[in-house]
């Protein structure tokens, strides 16, 4: 029976999402084969899992009574380092991302500059912050400076890519109008491009501030300073109540950042 | 309109009022002072002796990394397969959990405001904590291995997929939903035939996007013992085998580029 006849007797069915039946079954079959192979290669040591469950419960219990006090000094130091790292790296990263972003926008940059800037963006975006942090820790030594440079480097790729996309979509008529007055390149950038991308640039910088704080909690694991180092130590010592406290602080700060950044974005638009 | 008058009495247009102008200067002053203060904290906590020879250290590092030890690549296929599995299975598990959470968190499909706030708390806490931290916790609980990585990726993905999906659900057209409910459909039927078809393309796009991010994140999970190529990276770094590290970097670079390309193509095809 066709779909129409089925529908007439009250057994209506939706159209399949992929119209070609052969392609549909090929995709489903491929997915099933992949899942079987992938799940077969996952080895789980169930005895170890069972042993760890008690620890897992301890951890959940620690969330009910986090311990902010006994390692207060370490937490405060880590937090201060993380926050300062976040702020400086965002400022430096955004400042460096603006020229790279201008260069990576095809409509205002010549091809050679475009390729170089896109290359910078790709390298910066491909590697996880942690991997970059490892290299910078080797170069600059342990401490927040390596972390700050890492986050600034990651910020460049993120901001420059989004900024370049924004510039590529901008309203070209305004650029033409400013150009028609005989403005030079700087004046075009300042009076035609900058006003169009500024609100989004501010919004993205706030968003990146938030991401940088979250990342600063991680790169401490490889020695780049910040609250991550404190967290890593506390988990290593099985002091779950301290770890729970640190995680709660991180969540609270991220919430605060998100709340204030949504306000700032509403204000700029 | 902000205007000043010249001594002759003719008005001059200005962009800002005097008050706004001074507030702007004050904001810049405050911002720059805050930046310098933060910079001072960092600078005090830095051993500048180590920074001075950064250039030498960097060139030393590069010279040790080159040429890459290509023969090492053969031992990386299995860890790479594990990494892909962590990302893919983690994403699947994550979106399976994020899907109901998103419907509970969206204002127009949530059954009760209390349920909605609970779902939002889940989304926020999952989003705030990086997958590496989840992995660190799970490795102590589940033991080292791929499983900890998969669950870490899944837990982190809930927040990301959940947030974007619930925003998509809140933006749907109300008319199809009204039309379906006017036929006397039950709540589930309204969701199934009125809401779901509208958000499915967005959902697929978000999932593929997250998969692509997860590939990138799963490459480092091994640093804390959660399986994949990060384990090899950790071992190579700890034994200072930088020529192996460069092979791993190139491999990660290639994988991430391919996954990004796939994800861009799929998203382009869907939307």
Interface residues (C-beta under 8 A of the other chain):
Chain A: X17 X34 X38 X39 X41 X42 X43 X44 X45 X48 X49 X51 X52 X53 X55 X56 X59 X80 X81 X83 X84 X85 X87 X88 X91 X122 X126 X127 X128 X130 X131 X134 X135 X138 X139 X140 X141 X142 X143 X144 X145 X148 X214 X215 X217 X218 X221 X222 X225 X228 X231 X232 X235 X238 X243 X247 X250 X251 X254 X255 X258
Chain B: X34 X35 X37 X38 X39 X41 X42 X43 X45 X46 X47 X49 X50 X51 X54 X57 X58 X61 X81 X82 X85 X88 X89 X124 X125 X127 X128 X129 X130 X132 X133 X136 X137 X140 X141 X142 X143 X145 X146 X147 X150 X200 X216 X217 X219 X220 X223 X224 X233 X237 X249 X252 X253 X256 X257
